[in-house]
Amino acid sequence: MDSIFIPFFTTKKNGSGIGLSLCKQIMMLHKGKIQITSEEDKGTIMSLVF
């Protein structure tokens, strides 16, 4: 979780790792934020707050 917004960080074999860092920058430019809650073996919720 601590690394997901770092550019080029990925856990996928063919991933580029720029998606979430780009999303965060776009949200910040629009004075919004991304909130993430995650529980192991239960799931993850990502909310875009404008």
N, C-alpha and C positions, 0 to 999 in steps of 0.2 A: 504493500500500500504506500509506503514512503517514497517509492521510486516511480510511480505510474505517470507522473507529470513531467519527468525528466526527459528532454528530447533524446530520441534514439534508444530509449530503454524499451525492450520488448521481451516477452517470454515465448514468442512464436518463432518457429523456424524460418518462416518467410516474411516476418513482419518488419516494418521499417521503424516503428516506434515514434512516429511523429503525430499520430492522430490525437491523443489526449492532450499533448502539450499545445497543439494548434487550437483545439477546442477551448482550453483554458485561456489562451491569449484572446480569442474572439470574445469569450464571455467577459473578460476583464475590460476589454475595449467598450463593451456595451453596459458597463457598470453592473454586471451580474457576477454570479459565481456558480461553481459546480460543487455540490455536496454529495459525499459518498458515505454510505454505511454498508458494512460488510460483516457477515457472520459466517464463519467456516462451516461447511456442510449445510448451510441454509440458503445462502445467496447474497447478492449485492444489489443495492439500490443506488442509482445515480440520478440526482435531481439537478435540473438547470433552474436557477433562481434569477429572475430578471428584476 
